[in-house]
Amino acid sequence: MSENFPVNHSKLLVVLTSLPDAEAAKALARGLIVGNLAACVQITDGIQSIYRWEGKVCEEREVLLSAKTTESKWLEISAFIKNTHPYDLPEILAFSPEQYEEQYGKWVESEVNSKL
């Protein structure tokens, strides 16, 4: 993340990206899980996005993907999403929850660090 802050490799991240349809979201989610980049991926269908692209206002139905991972996986997960995403410029945002249940955090960490 920023060079001014030390990286806490076990700190949880929630990584968001939007995709054009459920099939694209499922394919990306499976890749994240199989590649041990995320412990859990949730897919929310039916979001409405309004944005400006190449000078015109667009309205699209999209699918939101939310992946639970750790800060140590940020570079890998963002690169994977960028390289496999169908959009020219994918939204890739990461948020660190200030609080989360300790056992859940340990589970996420063990899953992304699993060698299976």
C-alpha positions in Angstrom: 0.0 0.0 0.0 1.8 3.2 1.0 5.5 3.4 1.6 4.8 5.6 4.7 3.0 2.8 6.5 4.4 -0.6 7.5 2.7 -3.6 5.9 0.8 -5.8 8.3 0.8 -9.1 6.3 -2.0 -10.6 8.3 -4.2 -7.5 8.1 -7.5 -8.3 6.4 -8.4 -6.7 3.1 -11.7 -6.6 1.3 -11.0 -6.2 -2.4 -13.8 -5.0 -4.7 -14.2 -5.1 -8.5 -17.2 -4.9 -10.8 -17.9 -7.1 -13.7 -20.3 -7.2 -16.7 -22.2 -10.3 -15.7 -22.5 -13.2 -13.2 -20.5 -15.6 -15.4 -17.5 -13.3 -15.6 -17.7 -12.7 -11.8 -17.9 -16.5 -11.0 -14.9 -17.2 -13.3 -12.9 -14.5 -11.6 -14.0 -15.6 -8.1 -13.0 -19.3 -8.8 -9.6 -18.1 -10.0 -9.1 -16.1 -6.8 -10.0 -19.1 -4.6 -8.1 -21.7 -6.6 -5.0 -19.5 -6.6 -5.2 -18.9 -2.8 -5.6 -15.2 -3.4 -8.8 -15.0 -1.4 -10.4 -17.1 1.3 -14.0 -16.1 0.3 -15.5 -14.2 -2.6 -19.1 -12.9 -2.5 -20.9 -11.9 -5.7 -23.7 -9.3 -5.7 -25.8 -9.3 -8.9 -27.9 -6.5 -10.2 -26.0 -3.4 -9.3 -26.6 -0.3 -11.4 -23.6 1.7 -12.4 -23.6 5.2 -13.9 -20.2 6.5 -14.9 -18.4 8.6 -17.5 -16.2 6.7 -20.0 -14.4 8.3 -22.9 -16.4 11.4 -22.7 -19.9 9.9 -22.5 -22.2 9.0 -19.6 -22.9 5.3 -19.5 -25.4 3.2 -17.5 -24.8 -0.5 -17.1 -26.0 -3.4 -15.0 -23.0 -4.9 -13.3 -22.1 -7.5 -10.8 -20.0 -6.6 -7.7 -17.3 -9.0 -6.5 -16.0 -8.8 -3.0 -13.0 -10.8 -2.1 -11.7 -11.4 1.5 -7.9 -11.7 1.7 -4.9 -10.3 3.6 -2.6 -7.3 2.9 0.2 -9.7 2.0 -1.8 -10.8 -1.1 -2.5 -7.3 -2.4 0.0 -7.2 -5.2 -0.9 -10.7 -6.4 -4.6 -10.2 -6.2 -4.6 -6.8 -7.9 -2.3 -8.2 -10.7 -4.5 -11.2 -11.1 -7.7 -9.2 -11.4 -6.1 -6.7 -13.8 -4.8 -9.5 -16.1 -8.0 -11.6 -16.2 -10.6 -8.9 -16.0 -12.7 -8.3 -19.2 -12.7 -4.5 -18.8 -9.9 -2.2 -20.2 -9.7 -0.4 -16.9 -11.1 -2.5 -14.1 -12.1 -1.1 -10.7 -9.8 -2.6 -8.1 -10.3 -1.2 -4.7 -9.1 -2.5 -1.3 -10.4 -1.6 2.1 -9.1 -2.7 5.5 -11.7 -3.2 8.1 -10.7 -1.6 11.4 -12.4 -4.4 13.4 -13.2 -8.0 12.6 -13.8 -11.2 14.5 -10.5 -12.7 15.4 -11.3 -16.3 14.4 -12.6 -15.1 11.0 -9.4 -13.2 10.5 -7.3 -16.3 11.3 -9.4 -18.4 8.9 -8.9 -15.9 6.1 -5.1 -15.9 6.8 -4.9 -19.7 6.9 -6.8 -20.0 3.6 -4.8 -17.6 1.6 -1.6 -19.1 3.0 -2.7 -22.7 2.4 -0.7 -24.9 0.0 -3.6 -27.1 -1.1 
